[in-house]
Amino acid sequence: MLKKEDLKRIGYSYFVNLLDVHTKNGLKEVKSLNLKTDEELFVIHEDLRKISLFFNNDFSVINIYLNHLFDIDLIAKKISNKEPLTIVEVFDMKKYLINTLNIINEIKTLDISFTLDNPGHLIDYLNENNTITNDFYIYNKYDDELFEVRELKQKLEKEYLEEHDPLLKQNILEERSKIVKAEKIIEYRCLVDITEVLSNNIDVILRIVKNVEMLDLMIAKVKITKHFQTSLPSFNQGISFKEILNPLLSKLVNDLGHDYQEIDIELESTVNLLTGANMGGKSSAMDTLLLNVILARSGFYTFSKEANVPYIRTIHFMYSKGANQSHGLSSFGNELIEIDKILKNSDKFDFVVVDEFAQTTNPKEGRLFVKALINILKEKKCSSFISSHYDNISQEVNHYQVIGIKENITNMKEIEHISKYMDYSILKTNSKKTPKQAITIANILLEDSDLLNQLEILIRSEKNES
Amino acid sequence: MGIVSVGYEGEDIDLVTNTNKPRIFVKKDSFIATAKNLIKDSDITLKIVDNTMIKSPLGEIIIVKALSNGFIKVAGPSIVKDLEEVVNKMINYGAKNVIIDGALSRTSLSKNKYSSTCVLATSANLNPDIFKAVDETKMFLNILTLPKTKIDFNQKKKPINSVDDNILIEDENNTYLYIKGALTDKTVKNILESYNATKKLTLVADHPSHILLSYKIYNHLKMLEVNLEVINDIDVSLITINPTSAKGYNFDAKQFQNLIQSNTSIKVINVLEVI
């Protein structure tokens, strides 16, 4: 499965930040990357559609309740352990239950796959009488002696204020201290009883917490659809997306003042090879695809106009880390170990994504490594997406090319503006060759450069030789 | 009544000076903002009204309503923005007046934005010499009650130098200098070094809480007849004196009260006489 750095690279961490999830466990579920079966996704999609229709564009009321959701894990744990709650904890529990009731009332017409238990009986128990109040104190109703003790306490307080003799005042204070102590003992006894009642209902409480968190997550999923073009995927053979987008990359491109180009991707359930020019968007396409495949199979909307992603057991991802070193191995050494592990653990229900494997070694050997990788994945019948810029590795695989530099571009002096001159579309091709656009890019990026002059001499000499 | 403190109040012994402290007595129906961990130490019957979720070292700040008279420990938020939130909440819950227990180092809380009036509390603790204690109290009182300036500094957009954004306005006989930020001893020394004494100088601060002058420099300005004014003035409605010191000495209560009262029209009361 993907590591933290992989999730950051493909824009999943950015996506998590975009989601307006209020509950801790809702966020935990988002971060768990729990890939679902088709049956599980079917149920989730049904719920999402109902929630989406119900809220349409107005989340204002539900937002108020969701904003008031706070973490009651510790309180629930204390209740489970029958450890007496403090008065503030009982107040927090009551507030949480009232908030749940408000949410239930808000969505009561929704027929979704998880039901929110009505906590009305618990709220009643935590109210002084039949009226729901947002405050809490240890009511006299909890203990027969409490009323009597409190009456006595108030009587002494009145006497204290009316008394002028310091000695008598002191006596009253001492008497009051005894009563305060008695009141505290009874209040503690009440808190033990309240905890007991709540612990008898702990299953209901835990179910409410779990389902409120699920609802919170579902609503967060729906809310994000108001800001992007999204779709729920179907589960047929072959991964395909129409007008796919990556919110992180889209933001980076838009921040530079350019338009983000949505692309179409259609893969077959076998090895798919992607080639293209340097800076042509191969890695961006892979990151975008991977992000949306994860979203599709984890029960989220995808950032696309149309999506189809069949069942995936596990996703394996490896990208070239360039010349970095870690654990005393070169980047190539690390890649070998990582690829070997992926190949040993993958099967036909897995999706393998490998970006520029063996790019740091010499091209002759590098090509062999990539071909070996492709052969093993084909044998394993693994659905995969491999990017490379080596030639002659595309036999019997689906070969796709990023179009790259648009025609008639001759003057591009600012590298940050390169996206203006690129076409990031992906086209299926029968060619065995990878596009040669590095020299074209050098030509339009560099001016009066020794490197460029030397390149031209070499190109001419190679042409003459051939 | 609502009660909130910027510090920790109500303990029997002062944690800093290790001296006895009076406990905080609240009447039935008061609202109190205090830290979660201090609630168990109160002897009032209390109702939890709100968990503000504002963090403090002693747990979240909880707003409680007293259902009986009694003693309570109070620890409030340390950030001014949080304090404002707590005050507003107590007013919304029904408190007609809210007392913010401030500190000399936190006079910024006396801004109109947070509070409508200010009570200056002084005591024998300030200085064992009654006259010095009175003089220091007078200085604090004078700063807190500085007059609102009549000069509109917004008319003059251009600062006299780009570093500190101070604004200078002059007429035939007067120089008015608006000091952006704190007016400290160092600022005053710098100003006086470059000041041409032919005109009468008035230093204007944004708010009394921005005037952080030592007793010595404050008196020096008085000798030079330099005026102090503020853009935003505050209302001081009461002065309380405590003639006893936790350090073990007492002032003559009447003398202390009279000496302070002789300098101001604001009512001065002895806290020991109203308990």
Interface residues (C-beta under 8 A of the other chain):
Chain A: F70 T86 I87 V88 F91 D92 K95 N134 D135 F136 Y137 R150 K153 Q154 E157 L161 S177 V180 E183
Chain B: K28 K36 I39 K40 D43 T45 L46 K47 I48 V49 D50 N51 M53 E60 I62 K65 L67 S68 N69 G70
